[in-house]
Amino acid sequence: METPESIVEKARPFFLDYFQSLSEDLNLLATAPVECTFSDVTLMRGRDDVVPLFATDRSVAYAEEDSSGLGGLHLVFDVTTSIALAGMMMMTNEAVIQEKVSSRAYDEETHEGFREVSTQIITALNRRLEEKVAGGAHLFLDSSKYTDAGKLPPTLDMEATYLVASVEIQVAAFGNSMAYWLLSRKLAESILRTPIPGSKKEMAGADADVEEEEDEALPYTAPGELLAPQVVGSVRLVMTETPFTLKEEEKVMRGITAITQDGYRYIGIERKGVLIRVLSQSDIHQVMGPFYDSGTPTPRDKALHALPIGKLNAQQQLVKIASDGTINEAAELMQKHKLLALPVVSNRGTLRGFVPIHAVLDYFRRAGKK
């Protein structure tokens, strides 16, 4: 899609300064020189724009802005760059790094190193968010994973608009390659303080947000009081967690992969297309045990991982809300049942998304400003 020159003019000085500072940060932590050179900035939306960024195997990290609902950031690295950076961070022998780079071998040590690299990159960006975003903002590393050529991470939305900054990264003598920072439209707007065009759906949502903020009659509830029944708003406005389901007969190991590698926070368990219960990260971590992945799985581990996932939390009382429900109804259910997230279902009982508690609190916080 076309990128207005006004956006490029605002984005260029920001990213030039940021990547120069990032180079300095990484050089302090790595055991060899690292240079990050800003190349270009463009707007992207849809498969035709985004898929070419994943033409080869990639290392992808996703960070979410968890306080103001601004979306998030995807870091997309060629595997050779992530291997080299991770090796430098982990102080791996250079000959070993070179061998891994040549074979594009992405192992567990590389994965851990890439998470550390991603954390440093996000930390450097957070310093600028505090200065640039009105009211402040903070990104939290949500997931990092390896993706095969042509595959996209589940956190990417093909209908969403992204501001994409391209950067050439040179790591010592291990070669150079392009990496990409994909910022959500709202996050980019907050940083650049300028409107960014989006799809009709995105702009309709933006118009609804403006109308909501300008409604002077919108009531709110003081802390500690019961949430006021007259507060209006579709639950879809706070349905921010990506829906993910498994059939009840699928194995527990598939749920472990969804949480630890694919980056999902909640898993819906379905029976014939109808949601029957929900598993959280903590539920899966309990099954994994404290010593998971520290050695050879025990017979008990193997038995648990091979169980049908529908056997977990079989006595759970499913609390849910219909997709045409209101935010106030969601808040009351979460308050009553002490939930951190609430599943949203269609009239047929199909999972449509999750409402996390922070999204509900943020909605009422914004309403409270009036």
C-alpha positions in Angstrom: 0.0 0.0 0.0 1.1 3.6 -0.6 2.9 5.4 2.3 2.2 9.1 2.6 5.3 11.2 2.5 4.2 13.1 5.7 4.5 9.8 7.6 7.9 9.0 6.2 9.2 12.5 7.1 8.1 12.0 10.7 9.2 8.4 11.0 12.7 8.8 9.5 14.3 10.9 12.2 12.8 8.8 14.9 14.1 5.5 13.6 17.5 7.0 12.6 18.0 8.0 16.3 16.6 4.8 17.7 18.7 2.5 15.6 21.9 4.4 16.3 21.2 4.2 20.0 20.3 0.5 19.6 23.7 -0.2 17.9 25.4 1.4 20.9 23.4 -0.7 23.4 24.1 -4.0 21.5 27.8 -3.3 21.2 28.0 -3.0 25.0 26.4 -6.4 25.5 27.8 -8.4 22.5 31.3 -9.7 22.2 31.8 -8.3 18.7 30.7 -5.2 16.8 27.0 -4.8 15.8 25.8 -2.1 13.4 22.1 -1.4 12.9 21.5 0.9 9.8 18.0 2.2 9.2 16.9 1.7 5.6 13.3 2.6 4.9 9.8 2.9 6.4 6.6 1.8 4.7 3.0 1.0 5.5 1.9 -2.6 4.9 -1.4 -4.4 5.0 -2.6 -7.8 3.7 -0.8 -10.9 2.5 0.7 -9.4 -0.6 2.5 -6.8 1.5 3.5 -8.9 4.5 4.2 -12.5 3.2 7.4 -11.5 1.3 9.0 -10.5 4.6 8.8 -14.2 5.5 10.1 -15.7 2.3 12.9 -17.5 4.2 13.0 -19.0 7.7 12.8 -16.3 10.3 13.1 -15.6 14.0 10.1 -13.6 15.2 9.5 -11.9 18.5 6.2 -10.2 19.5 5.9 -7.5 22.2 2.6 -6.2 23.3 1.8 -2.7 24.7 -0.1 -3.8 27.7 -1.2 -0.6 29.4 -2.9 1.6 26.8 -4.2 -0.9 24.2 -1.9 0.4 21.5 -1.2 -3.0 19.9 2.3 -4.3 19.6 5.5 -4.8 17.8 6.8 -7.7 15.7 10.6 -8.1 15.3 11.4 -10.2 12.2 15.0 -11.4 11.7 16.7 -13.6 9.2 17.8 -16.8 11.0 21.5 -16.1 10.3 21.3 -12.7 12.0 19.5 -14.1 15.1 22.0 -16.9 15.4 24.9 -14.5 15.2 23.4 -12.0 17.7 22.3 -14.7 20.0 25.8 -16.3 19.9 27.4 -13.0 20.8 25.0 -12.4 23.7 25.6 -16.0 25.0 29.4 -15.5 24.5 29.6 -18.6 22.3 32.8 -19.4 20.6 33.0 -17.6 17.2 33.9 -20.8 15.3 30.7 -22.4 16.7 28.7 -19.4 15.7 30.1 -19.4 12.2 29.2 -23.1 11.8 25.6 -22.5 13.0 25.3 -19.5 10.7 26.5 -21.5 7.7 24.0 -24.3 8.4 21.2 -22.0 9.7 21.0 -24.2 12.7 18.5 -22.6 15.1 18.8 -24.6 18.4 17.6 -24.1 21.9 20.6 -22.0 22.9 20.0 -19.7 19.9 16.3 -19.4 21.0 17.3 -18.3 24.5 19.8 -15.9 23.1 17.3 -14.5 20.7 14.9 -13.8 23.5 17.6 -11.9 25.3 18.4 -9.9 22.1 14.7 -9.1 21.7 14.4 -8.0 25.3 17.3 -5.5 24.8 15.7 -4.2 21.6 12.4 -3.7 23.3 14.1 -2.0 26.3 15.7 0.5 23.9 12.4 1.2 22.3 10.6 1.6 25.6 12.9 4.5 26.6 11.6 6.3 23.6 8.0 5.4 24.2 8.2 7.1 27.6 9.2 10.3 25.8 7.1 10.1 22.7 3.7 8.6 23.7 1.4 10.9 25.6 0.7 9.3 29.0 3.6 6.9 28.5 3.5 3.3 27.1 5.5 0.1 27.7 6.1 -3.0 25.6 6.3 -6.4 27.2 7.9 -9.4 25.3 5.1 -11.8 24.8 6.6 -14.5 22.6 9.5 -15.5 20.4 9.7 -18.3 17.9 11.2 -19.8 14.8 9.1 -19.7 11.7 9.6 -21.8 8.6 9.8 -20.1 5.2 6.4 -18.9 4.0 4.7 -19.3 7.4 3.4 -16.4 9.4 3.3 -16.1 13.2 -0.2 -16.3 14.7 0.1 -12.9 16.3 0.1 -11.2 12.8 -3.3 -9.9 11.6 -3.5 -9.8 7.8 -6.4 -7.2 8.0 -4.4 -4.8 10.1 -2.1 -2.0 9.0 1.5 -2.0 10.1 4.2 0.7 10.0 7.3 -1.3 8.9 10.8 -0.1 9.6 13.5 -1.9 7.6 17.0 -2.1 9.1 20.3 -3.6 7.9 22.1 -5.5 10.6 25.8 -6.3 10.4 27.2 -8.6 13.1 31.0 -8.7 13.1 32.2 -10.9 10.2 29.1 -13.0 10.1 27.5 -11.1 7.2 24.6 -8.7 7.1 20.8 -9.0 6.4 17.6 -7.0 6.5 15.4 -7.1 9.6 12.0 -5.6 10.1 10.2 -3.8 12.9 6.4 -4.1 12.4 4.6 -1.6 14.5 0.8 -1.7 15.0 -1.0 1.3 13.5 -2.1 2.7 16.9 1.4 2.3 18.4 2.9 4.1 15.3 0.3 6.9 15.5 1.2 7.4 19.2 4.9 7.6 18.5 4.7 9.8 15.4 1.8 11.8 16.7 0.2 11.9 13.3 -2.8 10.0 11.8 -2.0 6.8 9.9 -4.5 5.5 7.3 -6.0 2.1 7.9 -8.5 -0.2 6.4 -12.2 0.7 6.5 -12.7 -1.6 9.4 -9.8 0.0 11.4 -11.0 3.5 10.6 -14.6 2.7 11.6 -13.2 1.4 14.9 -11.2 4.6 15.3 -14.3 6.7 14.7 -16.2 4.7 17.3 -13.4 5.3 19.8 -13.5 9.1 19.2 -17.3 9.2 19.6 -17.0 7.2 22.8 -14.3 9.6 24.2 -16.4 12.7 23.3 -19.6 11.4 25.0 -19.7 13.7 28.0 -22.7 11.8 29.5 -20.8 8.5 29.7 -20.9 7.4 33.4 -18.2 5.6 35.2 -17.8 3.8 38.6 -15.5 4.9 41.3 -13.0 2.3 42.5 -14.5 -0.2 44.9 -18.1 0.4 43.7 -20.2 -2.1 41.8 -19.8 -1.5 38.1 -22.7 0.7 36.9 -25.3 -1.1 34.8 -25.9 1.9 32.6 -22.3 1.8 31.2 -22.6 0.9 27.6 -20.2 -0.5 25.0 -19.9 -3.6 22.9 -17.8 -6.4 24.4 -16.1 -6.5 20.9 -14.2 -3.3 21.9 -12.2 -5.1 24.6 -11.9 -8.6 22.9 -8.2 -8.2 22.3 -6.8 -11.8 22.8 -6.6 -13.9 19.7 -9.0 -16.9 19.8 -7.3 -20.3 19.6 -9.1 -23.7 20.1 -8.2 -27.3 20.2 -10.6 -30.3 19.9 -11.0 -32.1 23.2 -9.5 -35.3 21.7 -6.2 -33.6 20.7 -3.2 -34.3 22.9 -2.0 -32.2 25.8 1.4 -31.8 24.0 -0.4 -29.7 21.4 -1.5 -27.3 24.1 2.0 -27.1 25.5 3.3 -26.1 22.1 0.5 -23.5 21.6 1.5 -21.8 24.9 5.3 -22.1 24.9 6.0 -21.7 21.2 3.0 -20.1 19.4 2.5 -17.5 22.1 -1.1 -18.0 23.0 -2.2 -17.1 26.6 -5.5 -19.0 26.6 -6.7 -22.1 24.8 -10.4 -22.9 24.2 -11.3 -26.6 24.2 -14.2 -27.4 21.9 -16.5 -30.3 21.3 -18.1 -30.4 17.8 -17.3 -26.7 17.3 -18.8 -25.6 20.7 -16.5 -24.2 23.5 -16.7 -26.4 26.6 -13.8 -25.0 28.7 -10.8 -22.8 28.8 -7.1 -23.5 29.7 -4.7 -20.7 30.7 -1.0 -20.5 30.6 -0.9 -21.4 34.3 -3.0 -24.5 33.7 -0.5 -25.7 31.0 2.5 -24.9 33.1 1.1 -27.0 36.0 1.0 -30.0 33.6 4.5 -29.2 32.3 5.9 -29.3 35.8 8.8 -27.3 37.3 11.5 -29.3 35.6 10.0 -29.4 32.1 12.5 -29.5 29.3 15.4 -29.9 31.7 16.2 -33.4 30.6 14.7 -36.6 29.4 10.9 -36.7 30.0 9.9 -39.1 32.8 7.3 -41.9 32.1 4.8 -39.6 34.1 5.6 -36.7 31.8 5.1 -38.8 28.6 1.7 -40.1 30.0 0.5 -36.6 30.8 1.6 -35.1 27.5 -0.2 -37.9 25.6 -3.5 -37.4 27.4 -6.5 -35.9 25.4 -6.5 -32.2 26.4 -10.2 -32.5 27.1 -9.3 -34.4 30.3 -7.8 -31.3 31.9 -10.0 -29.2 34.2 -12.9 -31.5 33.4 -15.0 -30.1 36.3 -14.5 -26.5 35.3 -17.6 -24.3 35.3 -17.4 -22.5 32.0 -18.1 -18.8 32.3 -18.6 -17.0 29.0 -20.3 -14.0 27.3 -22.1 -13.7 24.0 -20.5 -11.7 21.2 -23.4 -9.2 21.4 -22.9 -8.7 25.1 -21.7 -5.4 26.7 -18.5 -4.5 28.4 -20.4 -3.9 31.7 -21.7 -7.5 31.6 -18.2 -8.8 31.0 -16.9 -6.8 33.9 -19.5 -8.1 36.3 -18.9 -11.7 35.2 -15.1 -11.3 35.7 -15.6 -9.6 39.1 -18.1 -12.2 40.3 -16.0 -15.2 39.2 -12.6 -13.6 39.8 -11.4 -14.2 36.2 -8.4 -12.7 34.4 -9.9 -13.4 31.0 -13.4 -14.1 29.7 -14.2 -16.1 26.6 -16.5 -14.5 24.0 -18.7 -16.9 22.0 -21.1 -16.8 19.1 -24.8 -17.7 19.3 -23.8 -21.3 18.4 -21.2 -21.4 21.1 -18.1 -21.0 18.9 -15.1 -19.2 20.5 -14.7 -15.7 19.0 -12.1 -14.2 21.3 -11.1 -13.5 24.8 -11.6 -10.4 27.0 -8.6 -9.8 29.3 -9.1 -8.0 32.5 -6.6 -5.2 31.6 -8.6 -4.3 28.5 -11.8 -3.9 30.6 -10.0 -1.8 33.2 -8.5 0.4 30.5 -12.0 1.0 29.0 -13.4 2.1 32.4 -10.2 4.2 33.0 -10.8 6.1 29.8 -14.5 6.5 30.6 -13.5 7.8 34.1 -11.6 10.7 32.5 -15.0 12.2 31.7 
